[in-house]
Amino acid sequence: MEAYCFKCRAKREIQNPAQVTLKNGRPATQGTCGTCSGKMFRIGKS
């Protein structure tokens, strides 16, 4: 699954994806970037 990397400022593949729920109840996926180990985040079901 691809997501936006905040450090690289580009879409990359998520490493160690984890399902989370936002405060408003929406599902999201967060993980780390394989290139720079920065945070990655994607709203919506995977």
CHARMM-style PDB file with segment names, atoms N, HN, CA, C and O in Angstrom:
ATOM      1  N   MET     1       0.835  -1.178   0.000  1.00  0.00      PROA
ATOM      2  CA  MET     1       0.000   0.000   0.000  1.00  0.00      PROA
ATOM      3  C   MET     1       0.882   1.244   0.000  1.00  0.00      PROA
ATOM      4  O   MET     1       1.876   1.314   0.722  1.00  0.00      PROA
ATOM      5  N   GLU     2       0.511   2.206  -0.804  1.00  0.00      PROA
ATOM      6  HN  GLU     2      -0.297   2.149  -1.390  1.00  0.00      PROA
ATOM      7  CA  GLU     2       1.264   3.450  -0.881  1.00  0.00      PROA
ATOM      8  C   GLU     2       0.637   4.513   0.008  1.00  0.00      PROA
ATOM      9  O   GLU     2      -0.576   4.537   0.215  1.00  0.00      PROA
ATOM     10  N   ALA     3       1.480   5.383   0.524  1.00  0.00      PROA
ATOM     11  HN  ALA     3       2.465   5.364   0.356  1.00  0.00      PROA
ATOM     12  CA  ALA     3       1.023   6.515   1.338  1.00  0.00      PROA
ATOM     13  C   ALA     3       2.022   7.649   1.182  1.00  0.00      PROA
ATOM     14  O   ALA     3       3.091   7.475   0.599  1.00  0.00      PROA
ATOM     15  N   TYR     4       1.660   8.819   1.713  1.00  0.00      PROA
ATOM     16  HN  TYR     4       0.791   8.961   2.187  1.00  0.00      PROA
ATOM     17  CA  TYR     4       2.503   9.999   1.614  1.00  0.00      PROA
ATOM     18  C   TYR     4       3.512  10.009   2.746  1.00  0.00      PROA
ATOM     19  O   TYR     4       3.144   9.858   3.911  1.00  0.00      PROA
ATOM     20  N   CYS     5       4.791  10.189   2.409  1.00  0.00      PROA
ATOM     21  HN  CYS     5       5.089  10.312   1.463  1.00  0.00      PROA
ATOM     22  CA  CYS     5       5.849  10.291   3.411  1.00  0.00      PROA
ATOM     23  C   CYS     5       6.071  11.770   3.712  1.00  0.00      PROA
ATOM     24  O   CYS     5       6.320  12.563   2.804  1.00  0.00      PROA
ATOM     25  N   PHE     6       5.982  12.137   4.990  1.00  0.00      PROA
ATOM     26  HN  PHE     6       5.780  11.493   5.728  1.00  0.00      PROA
ATOM     27  CA  PHE     6       6.138  13.537   5.386  1.00  0.00      PROA
ATOM     28  C   PHE     6       7.581  14.012   5.246  1.00  0.00      PROA
ATOM     29  O   PHE     6       7.822  15.200   5.031  1.00  0.00      PROA
ATOM     30  N   LYS     7       8.532  13.110   5.363  1.00  0.00      PROA
ATOM     31  HN  LYS     7       8.337  12.145   5.538  1.00  0.00      PROA
ATOM     32  CA  LYS     7       9.942  13.483   5.291  1.00  0.00      PROA
ATOM     33  C   LYS     7      10.420  13.581   3.837  1.00  0.00      PROA
ATOM     34  O   LYS     7      11.070  14.559   3.467  1.00  0.00      PROA
ATOM     35  N   CYS     8      10.102  12.579   3.012  1.00  0.00      PROA
ATOM     36  HN  CYS     8       9.574  11.785   3.313  1.00  0.00      PROA
ATOM     37  CA  CYS     8      10.502  12.566   1.595  1.00  0.00      PROA
ATOM     38  C   CYS     8       9.619  13.481   0.736  1.00  0.00      PROA
ATOM     39  O   CYS     8      10.021  13.916  -0.343  1.00  0.00      PROA
ATOM     40  N   ARG     9       8.417  13.761   1.231  1.00  0.00      PROA
ATOM     41  HN  ARG     9       8.090  13.407   2.108  1.00  0.00      PROA
ATOM     42  CA  ARG     9       7.418  14.515   0.479  1.00  0.00      PROA
ATOM     43  C   ARG     9       7.085  13.843  -0.846  1.00  0.00      PROA
ATOM     44  O   ARG     9       7.015  14.486  -1.893  1.00  0.00      PROA
ATOM     45  N   ALA    10       6.881  12.523  -0.769  1.00  0.00      PROA
ATOM     46  HN  ALA    10       6.938  12.001   0.082  1.00  0.00      PROA
ATOM     47  CA  ALA    10       6.527  11.747  -1.951  1.00  0.00      PROA
ATOM     48  C   ALA    10       5.716  10.535  -1.521  1.00  0.00      PROA
ATOM     49  O   ALA    10       5.727  10.161  -0.348  1.00  0.00      PROA
ATOM     50  N   LYS    11       5.003   9.911  -2.478  1.00  0.00      PROA
ATOM     51  HN  LYS    11       4.994  10.214  -3.431  1.00  0.00      PROA
ATOM     52  CA  LYS    11       4.272   8.690  -2.186  1.00  0.00      PROA
ATOM     53  C   LYS    11       5.232   7.514  -2.276  1.00  0.00      PROA
ATOM     54  O   LYS    11       5.965   7.365  -3.254  1.00  0.00      PROA
ATOM     55  N   ARG    12       5.217   6.684  -1.243  1.00  0.00      PROA
ATOM     56  HN  ARG    12       4.621   6.805  -0.449  1.00  0.00      PROA
ATOM     57  CA  ARG    12       6.086   5.511  -1.184  1.00  0.00      PROA
ATOM     58  C   ARG    12       5.340   4.353  -0.548  1.00  0.00      PROA
ATOM     59  O   ARG    12       4.239   4.524  -0.024  1.00  0.00      PROA
ATOM     60  N   GLU    13       5.939   3.179  -0.597  1.00  0.00      PROA
ATOM     61  HN  GLU    13       6.833   3.040  -1.024  1.00  0.00      PROA
ATOM     62  CA  GLU    13       5.363   1.972  -0.004  1.00  0.00      PROA
ATOM     63  C   GLU    13       5.492   2.036   1.523  1.00  0.00      PROA
ATOM     64  O   GLU    13       6.533   2.436   2.045  1.00  0.00      PROA
ATOM     65  N   ILE    14       4.425   1.638   2.238  1.00  0.00      PROA
ATOM     66  HN  ILE    14       3.580   1.313   1.813  1.00  0.00      PROA
ATOM     67  CA  ILE    14       4.423   1.655   3.705  1.00  0.00      PROA
ATOM     68  C   ILE    14       5.124   0.412   4.249  1.00  0.00      PROA
ATOM     69  O   ILE    14       4.856  -0.701   3.796  1.00  0.00      PROA
ATOM     70  N   GLN    15       6.007   0.594   5.204  1.00  0.00      PROA
ATOM     71  HN  GLN    15       6.225   1.498   5.572  1.00  0.00      PROA
ATOM     72  CA  GLN    15       6.638  -0.498   5.936  1.00  0.00      PROA
ATOM     73  C   GLN    15       5.962  -0.577   7.305  1.00  0.00      PROA
ATOM     74  O   GLN    15       5.680   0.460   7.905  1.00  0.00      PROA
ATOM     75  N   ASN    16       5.697  -1.772   7.807  1.00  0.00      PROA
ATOM     76  HN  ASN    16       5.926  -2.615   7.319  1.00  0.00      PROA
ATOM     77  CA  ASN    16       5.046  -1.990   9.107  1.00  0.00      PROA
ATOM     78  C   ASN    16       3.722  -1.237   9.219  1.00  0.00      PROA
ATOM     79  O   ASN    16       3.556  -0.432  10.135  1.00  0.00      PROA
ATOM     80  N   PRO    17       2.765  -1.482   8.299  1.00  0.00      PROA
ATOM     81  CA  PRO    17       1.489  -0.772   8.380  1.00  0.00      PROA
ATOM     82  C   PRO    17       0.684  -1.195   9.602  1.00  0.00      PROA
ATOM     83  O   PRO    17       0.695  -2.363   9.989  1.00  0.00      PROA
ATOM     84  N   ALA    18      -0.012  -0.239  10.206  1.00  0.00      PROA
ATOM     85  HN  ALA    18      -0.021   0.710   9.893  1.00  0.00      PROA
ATOM     86  CA  ALA    18      -0.862  -0.506  11.362  1.00  0.00      PROA
ATOM     87  C   ALA    18      -2.191   0.220  11.170  1.00  0.00      PROA
ATOM     88  O   ALA    18      -2.214   1.385  10.773  1.00  0.00      PROA
ATOM     89  N   GLN    19      -3.302  -0.471  11.453  1.00  0.00      PROA
ATOM     90  HN  GLN    19      -3.283  -1.417  11.776  1.00  0.00      PROA
ATOM     91  CA  GLN    19      -4.622   0.128  11.350  1.00  0.00      PROA
ATOM     92  C   GLN    19      -4.886   0.962  12.590  1.00  0.00      PROA
ATOM     93  O   GLN    19      -4.674   0.495  13.709  1.00  0.00      PROA
ATOM     94  N   VAL    20      -5.345   2.187  12.404  1.00  0.00      PROA
ATOM     95  HN  VAL    20      -5.518   2.567  11.495  1.00  0.00      PROA
ATOM     96  CA  VAL    20      -5.691   3.072  13.509  1.00  0.00      PROA
ATOM     97  C   VAL    20      -7.060   3.688  13.230  1.00  0.00      PROA
ATOM     98  O   VAL    20      -7.533   3.664  12.094  1.00  0.00      PROA
ATOM     99  N   THR    21      -7.689   4.231  14.250  1.00  0.00      PROA
ATOM    100  HN  THR    21      -7.305   4.251  15.173  1.00  0.00      PROA
ATOM    101  CA  THR    21      -8.967   4.918  14.111  1.00  0.00      PROA
ATOM    102  C   THR    21      -8.777   6.362  14.552  1.00  0.00      PROA
ATOM    103  O   THR    21      -8.240   6.626  15.627  1.00  0.00      PROA
ATOM    104  N   LEU    22      -9.220   7.287  13.719  1.00  0.00      PROA
ATOM    105  HN  LEU    22      -9.657   7.072  12.846  1.00  0.00      PROA
ATOM    106  CA  LEU    22      -9.106   8.707  14.036  1.00  0.00      PROA
ATOM    107  C   LEU    22     -10.145   9.101  15.084  1.00  0.00      PROA
ATOM    108  O   LEU    22     -11.055   8.327  15.382  1.00  0.00      PROA
ATOM    109  N   LYS    23     -10.010  10.292  15.637  1.00  0.00      PROA
ATOM    110  HN  LYS    23      -9.271  10.921  15.396  1.00  0.00      PROA
ATOM    111  CA  LYS    23     -10.934  10.770  16.666  1.00  0.00      PROA
ATOM    112  C   LYS    23     -12.377  10.792  16.180  1.00  0.00      PROA
ATOM    113  O   LYS    23     -13.298  10.546  16.959  1.00  0.00      PROA
ATOM    114  N   ASN    24     -12.579  11.083  14.900  1.00  0.00      PROA
ATOM    115  HN  ASN    24     -11.830  11.282  14.267  1.00  0.00      PROA
ATOM    116  CA  ASN    24     -13.929  11.153  14.352  1.00  0.00      PROA
ATOM    117  C   ASN    24     -14.463   9.786  13.925  1.00  0.00      PROA
ATOM    118  O   ASN    24     -15.559   9.701  13.372  1.00  0.00      PROA
ATOM    119  N   GLY    25     -13.705   8.715  14.172  1.00  0.00      PROA
ATOM    120  HN  GLY    25     -12.814   8.783  14.621  1.00  0.00      PROA
ATOM    121  CA  GLY    25     -14.164   7.361  13.882  1.00  0.00      PROA
ATOM    122  C   GLY    25     -13.757   6.810  12.528  1.00  0.00      PROA
ATOM    123  O   GLY    25     -14.053   5.654  12.224  1.00  0.00      PROA
ATOM    124  N   ARG    26     -13.091   7.602  11.711  1.00  0.00      PROA
ATOM    125  HN  ARG    26     -12.850   8.540  11.958  1.00  0.00      PROA
ATOM    126  CA  ARG    26     -12.677   7.128  10.391  1.00  0.00      PROA
ATOM    127  C   ARG    26     -11.457   6.214  10.502  1.00  0.00      PROA
ATOM    128  O   ARG    26     -10.576   6.454  11.327  1.00  0.00      PROA
ATOM    129  N   PRO    27     -11.403   5.165   9.675  1.00  0.00      PROA
ATOM    130  CA  PRO    27     -10.235   4.281   9.695  1.00  0.00      PROA
ATOM    131  C   PRO    27      -9.056   4.915   8.963  1.00  0.00      PROA
ATOM    132  O   PRO    27      -9.246   5.721   8.052  1.00  0.00      PROA
ATOM    133  N   ALA    28      -7.845   4.552   9.359  1.00  0.00      PROA
ATOM    134  HN  ALA    28      -7.690   3.898  10.099  1.00  0.00      PROA
ATOM    135  CA  ALA    28      -6.633   5.058   8.719  1.00  0.00      PROA
ATOM    136  C   ALA    28      -5.525   4.027   8.882  1.00  0.00      PROA
ATOM    137  O   ALA    28      -5.630   3.108   9.695  1.00  0.00      PROA
ATOM    138  N   THR    29      -4.463   4.189   8.099  1.00  0.00      PROA
ATOM    139  HN  THR    29      -4.378   4.935   7.439  1.00  0.00      PROA
ATOM    140  CA  THR    29      -3.298   3.327   8.176  1.00  0.00      PROA
ATOM    141  C   THR    29      -2.077   4.199   8.385  1.00  0.00      PROA
ATOM    142  O   THR    29      -1.919   5.219   7.715  1.00  0.00      PROA
ATOM    143  N   GLN    30      -1.213   3.806   9.308  1.00  0.00      PROA
ATOM    144  HN  GLN    30      -1.341   2.977   9.852  1.00  0.00      PROA
ATOM    145  CA  GLN    30       0.032   4.538   9.498  1.00  0.00      PROA
ATOM    146  C   GLN    30       1.177   3.553   9.566  1.00  0.00      PROA
ATOM    147  O   GLN    30       0.994   2.393   9.935  1.00  0.00      PROA
ATOM    148  N   GLY    31       2.368   4.024   9.205  1.00  0.00      PROA
ATOM    149  HN  GLY    31       2.517   4.967   8.905  1.00  0.00      PROA
ATOM    150  CA  GLY    31       3.547   3.182   9.217  1.00  0.00      PROA
ATOM    151  C   GLY    31       4.786   4.016   9.019  1.00  0.00      PROA
ATOM    152  O   GLY    31       4.793   5.217   9.288  1.00  0.00      PROA
ATOM    153  N   THR    32       5.848   3.365   8.541  1.00  0.00      PROA
ATOM    154  HN  THR    32       5.843   2.389   8.322  1.00  0.00      PROA
ATOM    155  CA  THR    32       7.107   4.066   8.320  1.00  0.00      PROA
ATOM    156  C   THR    32       7.528   3.937   6.868  1.00  0.00      PROA
ATOM    157  O   THR    32       7.127   3.007   6.168  1.00  0.00      PROA
ATOM    158  N   CYS    33       8.339   4.881   6.429  1.00  0.00      PROA
ATOM    159  HN  CYS    33       8.664   5.636   6.997  1.00  0.00      PROA
ATOM    160  CA  CYS    33       8.863   4.900   5.065  1.00  0.00      PROA
ATOM    161  C   CYS    33      10.044   3.931   4.966  1.00  0.00      PROA
ATOM    162  O   CYS    33      10.887   3.892   5.862  1.00  0.00      PROA
ATOM    163  N   GLY    34      10.108   3.155   3.890  1.00  0.00      PROA
ATOM    164  HN  GLY    34       9.423   3.187   3.163  1.00  0.00      PROA
ATOM    165  CA  GLY    34      11.214   2.227   3.692  1.00  0.00      PROA
ATOM    166  C   GLY    34      12.509   2.925   3.311  1.00  0.00      PROA
ATOM    167  O   GLY    34      13.588   2.358   3.484  1.00  0.00      PROA
ATOM    168  N   THR    35      12.421   4.142   2.795  1.00  0.00      PROA
ATOM    169  HN  THR    35      11.545   4.603   2.654  1.00  0.00      PROA
ATOM    170  CA  THR    35      13.597   4.879   2.357  1.00  0.00      PROA
ATOM    171  C   THR    35      14.246   5.685   3.478  1.00  0.00      PROA
ATOM    172  O   THR    35      15.455   5.597   3.692  1.00  0.00      PROA
ATOM    173  N   CYS    36      13.437   6.475   4.196  1.00  0.00      PROA
ATOM    174  HN  CYS    36      12.455   6.547   4.023  1.00  0.00      PROA
ATOM    175  CA  CYS    36      14.000   7.397   5.183  1.00  0.00      PROA
ATOM    176  C   CYS    36      13.560   7.110   6.620  1.00  0.00      PROA
ATOM    177  O   CYS    36      13.999   7.800   7.540  1.00  0.00      PROA
ATOM    178  N   SER    37      12.717   6.124   6.830  1.00  0.00      PROA
ATOM    179  HN  SER    37      12.360   5.563   6.083  1.00  0.00      PROA
ATOM    180  CA  SER    37      12.169   5.773   8.149  1.00  0.00      PROA
ATOM    181  C   SER    37      11.313   6.884   8.753  1.00  0.00      PROA
ATOM    182  O   SER    37      11.158   6.951   9.972  1.00  0.00      PROA
ATOM    183  N   GLY    38      10.764   7.747   7.918  1.00  0.00      PROA
ATOM    184  HN  GLY    38      10.890   7.692   6.928  1.00  0.00      PROA
ATOM    185  CA  GLY    38       9.872   8.808   8.384  1.00  0.00      PROA
ATOM    186  C   GLY    38       8.458   8.282   8.556  1.00  0.00      PROA
ATOM    187  O   GLY    38       8.153   7.162   8.147  1.00  0.00      PROA
ATOM    188  N   LYS    39       7.590   9.092   9.164  1.00  0.00      PROA
ATOM    189  HN  LYS    39       7.837  10.002   9.496  1.00  0.00      PROA
ATOM    190  CA  LYS    39       6.201   8.709   9.378  1.00  0.00      PROA
ATOM    191  C   LYS    39       5.423   8.775   8.075  1.00  0.00      PROA
ATOM    192  O   LYS    39       5.643   9.652   7.239  1.00  0.00      PROA
ATOM    193  N   MET    40       4.495   7.812   7.921  1.00  0.00      PROA
ATOM    194  HN  MET    40       4.317   7.099   8.600  1.00  0.00      PROA
ATOM    195  CA  MET    40       3.611   7.792   6.767  1.00  0.00      PROA
ATOM    196  C   MET    40       2.196   7.611   7.267  1.00  0.00      PROA
ATOM    197  O   MET    40       1.972   6.987   8.304  1.00  0.00      PROA
ATOM    198  N   PHE    41       1.230   8.159   6.526  1.00  0.00      PROA
ATOM    199  HN  PHE    41       1.411   8.666   5.684  1.00  0.00      PROA
ATOM    200  CA  PHE    41      -0.142   8.154   6.978  1.00  0.00      PROA
ATOM    201  C   PHE    41      -1.070   8.123   5.766  1.00  0.00      PROA
ATOM    202  O   PHE    41      -0.819   8.787   4.761  1.00  0.00      PROA
ATOM    203  N   ARG    42      -2.157   7.332   5.878  1.00  0.00      PROA
ATOM    204  HN  ARG    42      -2.360   6.792   6.695  1.00  0.00      PROA
ATOM    205  CA  ARG    42      -3.159   7.298   4.818  1.00  0.00      PROA
ATOM    206  C   ARG    42      -4.536   7.116   5.446  1.00  0.00      PROA
ATOM    207  O   ARG    42      -4.754   6.192   6.230  1.00  0.00      PROA
ATOM    208  N   ILE    43      -5.457   8.000   5.096  1.00  0.00      PROA
ATOM    209  HN  ILE    43      -5.280   8.751   4.459  1.00  0.00      PROA
ATOM    210  CA  ILE    43      -6.815   7.913   5.619  1.00  0.00      PROA
ATOM    211  C   ILE    43      -7.619   6.992   4.717  1.00  0.00      PROA
ATOM    212  O   ILE    43      -7.497   7.044   3.493  1.00  0.00      PROA
ATOM    213  N   GLY    44      -8.439   6.150   5.329  1.00  0.00      PROA
ATOM    214  HN  GLY    44      -8.538   6.108   6.323  1.00  0.00      PROA
ATOM    215  CA  GLY    44      -9.298   5.222   4.593  1.00  0.00      PROA
ATOM    216  C   GLY    44      -8.870   3.775   4.840  1.00  0.00      PROA
ATOM    217  O   GLY    44      -7.764   3.497   5.303  1.00  0.00      PROA
ATOM    218  N   LYS    45      -9.793   2.864   4.510  1.00  0.00      PROA
ATOM    219  HN  LYS    45     -10.692   3.090   4.134  1.00  0.00      PROA
ATOM    220  CA  LYS    45      -9.497   1.444   4.697  1.00  0.00      PROA
ATOM    221  C   LYS    45      -8.444   0.976   3.724  1.00  0.00      PROA
ATOM    222  O   LYS    45      -8.331   1.494   2.613  1.00  0.00      PROA
ATOM    223  N   SER    46      -7.668  -0.016   4.151  1.00  0.00      PROA
ATOM    224  HN  SER    46      -7.760  -0.437   5.053  1.00  0.00      PROA
ATOM    225  CA  SER    46      -6.633  -0.552   3.262  1.00  0.00      PROA
ATOM    226  C   SER    46      -7.118  -1.772   2.539  1.00  0.00      PROA
ATOM    227  OT1 SER    46      -6.377  -2.356   1.748  1.00  0.00      PROA
TER     228      SER     46
END
